[in-house]
Amino acid sequence: MVSAVFHNPRAVAAAVSSAPAKAAAPVKPAAEAPAAPAPREPFDGRALALRVVPPVAGLGLVVLVWALLTMKGGSFPTPLATWDEAVKLFSDPFYSNGPNDQGIGWNVLFSLQRVALGFGLAALVGIPAGFVLGRFTFVNRMVSPLISLLRPVSPLAWLPIGLLVFKAANPAAVWTIFICSIWPMIINTAVGVQRVPQDYLNVARVLNLSEWKVITRILFPAVLPYMLTGVRLSVGTAWLVIVAAEMLTGGVGIGFWVWDEWNNLNVAHILIAIFVIGTVGLLLEQCLMQVARRFSFDD
């Protein structure tokens, strides 16, 4: 019987089909391996040293030369004497003994307030003006000669105009900052608009985009690096101008403080003010460079 089944193919097929089907064993999913931790980048001491050591060495060299030149005495203070005066100044930078005797902290803050106001007004006017100059050739040809004429004018030449118009020192200083810091923003923004590829504008024309959409969707992302470069140059110009303007207008401010210390023949305080002015200008520039990297469209 068994041999008959195995020798008969039909019987084999029938026997296989009539046998109870075994349930397939469920396939257990393989356990996911834990993600390997990202390898830590090795500490690169050499790169850190190359970034830190040269500036520190340069500063140390300046202090060494300064100490050698003043070791025999004279009216110019030594580095140690200047350091002692700096410790006294910064131990109470926000004292106030009247409108003409305030701490160095108040003077820096008042100068920054004027810079923020004049620079902010320049940005509100200069950036849109740059877009207009770059977008419309006729306007560019009409206004560019005027910009080329006014841009090289010394900041102090604008101060009497501000005093004549506003009849007060503080708005005159703000006006001087405004007129001197507006040019880099106008020029850099206009150059950025002019360098936008023509293909982008052709596509916008085909899609019949409005001028507002052309500016916000096409021009602005492409022009942003140029615009931020102009802003960075302008804030440096504004901080440079306020010191010179405050020397002439008086009141509270780091520029007036430098001039007042010169009248008192306090050279150590003047050197400290130079260091403070340079540090604040460096911080302003570094902040704007970080903003430029943050809003870069290159990635």
Buried (B, 14 or more C-beta within 10 A) or exposed (E): EEEEEEEEEEEEEEEEEEEEEEEEEEEEEEEEEEEEEEEEEEEEEEEEEEEEEEEEEEEEEEBEEBEEEBEEEEEEBBBEBBBEBBEEBEEEBEEEEEEEEBBBBBBBBBBBBBBBBBBBBBBEBBBBBBBBBBBEEEBBEEBBEEBEEEBEEEBBEBBEEBBEEBEEBBBBBBBBBBBBBBBBBBBBBBBBBBEBEEEBBEEBEEEEBEEEEBBEBBBBBBBBBBBBBBBBBBBBBBBBBBBBBBBBBBBBBBBBBBBBBBEEEBBBBBBBBEEBBEEBBEEBBEEBEEEBEEEEEEE
